[in-house]
Amino acid sequence: MADDQEKTEEATSKKIEDAYKEGNVPKSQETSGFVTLLVAFIAFMSLLSWIESRIVYLYYYYQSLFGVEITKEVVLQLSIVTFREVIFMVIPLAISVAIAGLLAGFMQIGFIFTTKPLIPDLSKLDPIKGLKNLLSIKKLVETIKVLLKVSVVLWVCYFYLIAFTKELPTVIYFPIFDQLAWLKEKVILLASVMLIIFLVLALFDLFYVRYNYFKDLRMSKQEIKDEYKQMEGDPKIKAKIRQIQMQMTKKRMMQEIPQADVVITNPTHYAIAIRYDQEKEAAPKVLAKGTDFLALKIKEIAMNYDIQIVENPPLARELYKKCNLGDTIPENLYKAVAEVLAFVYRSSKKAR
């Protein structure tokens, strides 16, 4: 019994699908951050010439203001121009980052729309449960990841910035365009190193998140059995449904017996009602069949409607075994059934 309650089995596809519907998905924040940073860097490099041109424009604009009296109109114009140029530089990057954020989420979990996470859950206000979550292994790992990430980033930034500052006494004497070229070179170098670090952290976090996600979704053997019963339906209910279906089939079958041309019997164990309509059917058709009590019922209805009953045990057994309701008889039984029908037509003087 204890083994049935231990969550040792992998989650079924239904449980994973239900988790996705509830908004419980394996999303790695580090991976999303890396994709966003990568796209932002690519966008920045693509727009660098444009950004440089706007910075140069502002540089010459500020130079043109040397010696100009500072008035409200000048300050207002200066603010408008500066704000406009900054917006021109920032908006393309912001749009790229926003698209990257959506793309990062879509790459990991696809498109999911659910309002379940927005529904208030009062159980989350439980202080004891909240304290347990704060002291859980998952929170400890998250804290370690954040500390590791911040430590590595700060160390790398410190190392490179110290190296860059050693060049500043020389760089400040460069012309503005050479200073921009130097800054561009250092930005690319620092960003490339940071991207490599974030890639390593993102891969580690992605594998950890997915492993932990599927581990949390593991099921016990009893849960799998219960889910299977739920999907397949309760055996008692299924048996009841089959019983109702059989009753409906029998009722429909009994209603079609009056249309039969002949009932072939065993004589007591089997009964098969046959009809042959040359205008509608290519071969004789089985309208009803049954054994024992049902066979007696078929013969009773046949006698009530003056349908001839012919005893042919071998043929009755073959028809019962090889034909379902509504089937036409197989070719290898054409001759035997034709002989029976011919006898019925002759004895009842039916024209065929």
Secondary structure, DSSP 8 states (H G I E B T S, - for coil): -HHHHS--B---HHHHHHHHHTT-----HHHHHHHHHHHHHHHHHHTHHHHHHHHHHHHHHHHHTTT----HHHHHHHHHHHHHHHHHHHHHHHHHHHHHHHHHHHHHH------GGGS--GGGG-HHHHHHHHTSHHHHHHHHHHHHHHHHHHHHHHHHHHHHHTTHHHHTTS-HHHHHHHHHHHHHHHHHHHHHHHHHHHHHHHHHHHHHHHHHT-B-HHHHHHHHHHHH--HHHHHHHHHHHHHHHHHHHHHHGGG-SEEEE-SSSEEEEEE--TTT-SS-EEEEEEEHHHHHHHHHHHHHTT-EEEE-HHHHHHHHHH--TT-B--GGGHHHHHHHHHHHHHHHT---
